[in-house]
Amino acid sequence: MPEINPQRLMNDLRHLRTIGQYGTGVIRPAFSTKDMEARQWLLDRMSAAGLKTFMDGVGNVFGRSPNPGRGILIGSHTDTQPQGGWLDGSLGVLYGLEIIRALAEDRRTVHFAVDMASWSDEEGTYMSMLGSRSFCDMLTRDDMERAQNHLTAQPLSAALEQAGLTGMPTTTMDPERYVAYLEAHVEQGPHLEAQGNHLGVVTAIVGIRTFRLTFKGQQNHAGTTPMEYRKDAGIALIELVHDINREFTTLAGPRTVWTIGYVHLEPGSPSVVPGRAEMLLQFRDTDDKILDALESKTIRIVEEAHKKGPVDIDLAAVPPQCETAGMDETVQVCLAAAAETHAPGRWIRMPSGAGHDAQILAQRLPAGMLFVPSIGGISHDIAEDTAEEDIVRGCRALATATETLLRHPNPV
Amino acid sequence: MPEINPQRLMNDLRHLRTIGQYGTGVIRPAFSTKDMEARQWLLDRMSAAGLKTFMDGVGNVFGRSPNPGRGILIGSHTDTQPQGGWLDGSLGVLYGLEIIRALAEDRRTVHFAVDMASWSDEEGTYMSMLGSRSFCDMLTRDDMERAQNHLTAQPLSAALEQAGLTGMPTTTMDPERYVAYLEAHVEQGPHLEAQGNHLGVVTAIVGIRTFRLTFKGQQNHAGTTPMEYRKDAGIALIELVHDINREFTTLAGPRTVWTIGYVHLEPGSPSVVPGRAEMLLQFRDTDDKILDALESKTIRIVEEAHKKGPVDIDLAAVPPQCETAGMDETVQVCLAAAAETHAPGRWIRMPSGAGHDAQILAQRLPAGMLFVPSIGGISHDIAEDTAEEDIVRGCRALATATETLLRHPNPV
């Protein structure tokens, strides 16, 4: 079994946190100065590990093993949420680097081909899982042109130009090269910790549907416009969300989640009746039937509120939507065996409520994911953290699974 | 009767609109570059009209007649909402300028003392009616230090410094100088137009109470945090506003209004459960008992929601609150007589749903206000407008009332 170096892994994780550090977390949204600085640092570390490295035209950082033959691709992301946790994405990327180093240091595994990637914009500052979608050749020119920063409306093309990526080639996958794609990640939820488990073998990744709702009323003076004359876009939004909350509760499955993470009223002054309002509604489940039911209900609620007036309401899907993705059975078996080796009786199979690049890669390669616990279930917050022993255990388990898959490409 | 010059008035109004013009409206929030440019232009126009002019340390633009004796002060404001109408404030300021010119051109009135002011930040970018409060000596050092931009949180002191006002003296009123304060304004509501009236004599100005509600939950991942684990600050805000709307409806009088003009969720990402949310709630009435009832209800709703959890909610009054202000009876009689002269049978007495500098001045001087119709009742929007004949009629009526008050300081 290859021996990973826990200290080296932890040093890399801690160094990466210093780039864009904010409290105990990080601010490295896709294509920001700090995101690009982290990618440059990663390229250097990967070169030092003997990989052939490059950054492609959408910001994917790629390290290719000099070894020939079919190999494993390990990846995740180093971009973050507006205020993200230090391990979200970085953990999986640096697991890849550490496993590559560990395999190279062991004469029994030195010939194995393991490539690694840090996919760009997994968090969807411009487009969720942009890098892995591009690598899997799933993006049209139209998708690229429409993509824009969901907070500032800056077009993706302008962000790429600012990051110095305009005109650089993009990479797409050679499926012949790989036995499987592996990704490790912090769970980002409370389940592992709550049940005293140390590892999670992912069975499927939720589908995600996101909608933009736009409300058009009449901006007016908050003192002189009688209540019955108002076309208040903000109140229309608030009452619609109230209805959605009530209706979704009756349609939801045990793991369904829905979120209104963004609300904006215009012009945003205490003395002005909002004339325009906007919100993003997102819901997730591994069951497509539930997703369909929530979508139909949303359409119906919007239609009824729009018809009732006095505010016009527009509903638009925010592309690209994320389809529900099952993880490969064989890869799951290998990850389960590794989990049992490193956390006997203390691991579970579980779905992923979060979207991950693995759900994109799963459409092209046998893919699998391994979770480590999140302390308090906290994620997408600077307070996100994982116990050091769980970080190290996760890397060991992923190294074992990697070795198994390469030694026995068809283990079942 | 002094003869105002309609063309000169309209030219001034149209020129002022070009400073910060945005579509048919203007963007001149307090202490912005465009606001200061407009003040500078106004100083020049006032000097040309023979006034002694200066700008004081809080941005008030003041023009003093060289004539001795007790006079009239005419004022309003030239700062705007984030996207404001072209006449909101500007109308009253340029009425003052035109009336001063008209009186000076008539040998029967050339000796009258009429001063004018453009008060700073009436719209409350930093503090509503900052300039008139300062002029009436109602501000403590603490008020000044606490004041900040309600959108950007920039302190008032920084805005004053940027505008080059740091260290300049502030002016306060000499009450012996004035018989009365007069302010004309667009109605900003639908009542005059809907009833076919051309002028409104204001009886009282609404009290305004504004509250900031802050919601503290737990920021978390929108995919992995089960609904029952969430402390969603955004949902807590939305459900609380829903409750306020329902309860306020039962407590409201015929002219009560309440507004949620500002809502902010943090961090504002579609994939993150909001950990913090903030909103501004404002309500207005001329009846203090209704204001008290709405305030008590708000406190109760917040307390109950806070106790129920899981989100902490904090309620804070946004100082300074605006007290209900009655207009002076004698001044009302003069304005009513002038209204009957210029719009026989086509004027009404009415309360003001909007706050105005006159409500501050009313605490120190006999004060009165005159309204002209707003087309479609639209205000605090770039679409705000008033028919040219109504603009001119309003100026004539205010000139008549000014002359009456100066000729017969005690007309009743």
Contacts between the chains, C-beta under 8 A, distances in Angstrom:
chain1	res1	chain2	res2	distance
A	81	B	267	6.9
A	81	B	269	5.9
A	81	B	271	7.3
A	81	B	272	6.0
A	82	B	267	4.5
A	82	B	268	7.2
A	82	B	269	5.7
A	82	B	272	7.8
A	83	B	219	7.5
A	83	B	267	5.4
A	123	B	269	8.0
A	123	B	271	7.2
A	124	B	270	7.4
A	124	B	271	6.5
A	128	B	271	7.7
A	150	B	269	7.5
A	150	B	270	6.6
A	151	B	268	6.3
A	151	B	269	7.7
A	187	B	224	6.5
A	188	B	221	4.3
A	188	B	223	7.1
A	188	B	224	3.9
A	188	B	225	7.9
A	189	B	221	7.0
A	189	B	223	8.0
A	189	B	224	3.2
A	189	B	225	6.1
A	189	B	226	7.2
A	190	B	225	7.4
A	190	B	226	7.3
A	190	B	229	5.8
A	206	B	223	6.2
A	208	B	223	7.1
A	210	B	270	5.6
A	218	B	378	7.2
A	218	B	381	7.4
A	219	B	83	7.5
A	219	B	380	6.4
A	219	B	381	4.1
A	219	B	383	8.0
A	220	B	377	7.4
A	220	B	378	6.0
A	220	B	379	6.0
A	220	B	380	6.1
A	220	B	381	6.1
A	221	B	188	4.3
A	221	B	189	7.0
A	221	B	353	7.6
A	221	B	354	5.9
A	221	B	379	3.6
A	221	B	380	4.3
A	222	B	257	6.6
A	222	B	259	3.9
A	222	B	261	6.0
A	222	B	282	6.1
A	222	B	284	7.5
A	222	B	380	7.2
A	223	B	188	7.1
A	223	B	189	8.0
A	223	B	206	6.2
A	223	B	208	7.1
A	223	B	257	6.5
A	223	B	284	5.2
A	223	B	352	7.6
A	223	B	353	4.2
A	223	B	354	3.9
A	223	B	355	6.2
A	224	B	187	6.5
A	224	B	188	3.9
A	224	B	189	3.3
A	224	B	352	7.6
A	224	B	353	4.1
A	224	B	354	5.0
A	224	B	374	7.8
A	224	B	377	7.3
A	224	B	379	6.0
A	225	B	188	7.9
A	225	B	189	6.1
A	225	B	190	7.4
A	225	B	257	7.0
A	225	B	353	7.7
A	225	B	377	6.6
A	225	B	379	7.3
A	226	B	189	7.2
A	226	B	190	7.3
A	226	B	255	7.0
A	226	B	257	6.8
A	226	B	353	7.9
A	227	B	252	7.2
A	227	B	256	7.6
A	227	B	257	5.9
A	227	B	258	7.8
A	229	B	190	5.8
A	229	B	377	6.5
A	232	B	259	7.7
A	234	B	260	5.6
A	234	B	261	7.3
A	234	B	263	6.6
A	235	B	241	7.7
A	235	B	245	6.7
A	235	B	260	7.1
A	238	B	238	5.2
A	238	B	241	4.8
A	238	B	242	6.3
A	238	B	245	7.7
A	238	B	260	7.4
A	239	B	242	6.6
A	239	B	245	7.5
A	241	B	235	7.8
A	241	B	238	4.8
A	242	B	238	6.2
A	242	B	239	6.6
A	242	B	242	4.6
A	245	B	235	6.7
A	245	B	238	7.7
A	245	B	239	7.5
A	252	B	227	7.2
A	255	B	226	7.0
A	256	B	227	7.6
A	257	B	222	6.6
A	257	B	223	6.5
A	257	B	225	7.0
A	257	B	226	6.8
A	257	B	227	5.9
A	258	B	227	7.8
A	259	B	222	3.9
A	259	B	232	7.7
A	259	B	270	7.1
A	259	B	271	7.3
A	259	B	272	7.7
A	259	B	273	6.0
A	260	B	234	5.6
A	260	B	235	7.1
A	260	B	238	7.4
A	260	B	265	7.7
A	260	B	274	7.9
A	261	B	222	6.0
A	261	B	234	7.3
A	261	B	265	6.8
A	261	B	268	6.8
A	261	B	269	5.2
A	261	B	270	4.6
A	261	B	271	6.3
A	261	B	272	5.2
A	261	B	273	7.0
A	261	B	274	6.2
A	262	B	265	6.5
A	262	B	268	5.1
A	262	B	269	6.7
A	262	B	270	5.6
A	263	B	234	6.6
A	263	B	263	5.5
A	263	B	264	7.9
A	263	B	265	5.2
A	264	B	263	7.9
A	265	B	260	7.8
A	265	B	261	6.8
A	265	B	262	6.5
A	265	B	263	5.2
A	267	B	81	6.8
A	267	B	82	4.4
A	267	B	83	5.3
A	268	B	82	7.0
A	268	B	151	6.3
A	268	B	261	6.8
A	268	B	262	5.1
A	269	B	81	5.8
A	269	B	82	5.7
A	269	B	123	7.9
A	269	B	150	7.6
A	269	B	151	7.8
A	269	B	261	5.2
A	269	B	262	6.7
A	269	B	380	7.4
A	270	B	124	7.3
A	270	B	150	6.6
A	270	B	210	5.6
A	270	B	259	7.1
A	270	B	261	4.6
A	270	B	262	5.6
A	270	B	280	4.1
A	270	B	282	5.0
A	270	B	318	7.5
A	271	B	81	7.3
A	271	B	123	7.1
A	271	B	124	6.5
A	271	B	128	7.7
A	271	B	259	7.3
A	271	B	261	6.3
A	271	B	282	6.6
A	271	B	355	7.8
A	271	B	380	6.8
A	272	B	81	6.0
A	272	B	82	7.8
A	272	B	259	7.7
A	272	B	261	5.2
A	272	B	380	4.4
A	272	B	381	7.8
A	273	B	259	6.0
A	273	B	261	7.1
A	273	B	380	7.5
A	274	B	260	7.9
A	274	B	261	6.2
A	275	B	381	6.4
A	280	B	270	4.1
A	282	B	222	6.1
A	282	B	270	5.0
A	282	B	271	6.6
A	284	B	222	7.6
A	284	B	223	5.2
A	318	B	270	7.5
A	352	B	223	7.5
A	352	B	224	7.6
A	353	B	221	7.7
A	353	B	223	4.1
A	353	B	224	4.1
A	353	B	225	7.7
A	353	B	226	8.0
A	354	B	221	6.0
A	354	B	223	3.9
A	354	B	224	4.9
A	355	B	223	6.3
A	355	B	271	7.8
A	374	B	224	7.9
A	377	B	220	7.4
A	377	B	224	7.4
A	377	B	225	6.6
A	377	B	229	6.4
A	378	B	218	7.1
A	378	B	220	6.0
A	379	B	220	6.0
A	379	B	221	3.7
A	379	B	224	6.0
A	379	B	225	7.3
A	380	B	219	6.4
A	380	B	220	6.1
A	380	B	221	4.3
A	380	B	222	7.2
A	380	B	269	7.5
A	380	B	271	6.7
A	380	B	272	4.4
A	380	B	273	7.5
A	381	B	218	7.4
A	381	B	219	4.1
A	381	B	220	6.2
A	381	B	272	7.8
A	381	B	275	6.4
A	383	B	219	8.0
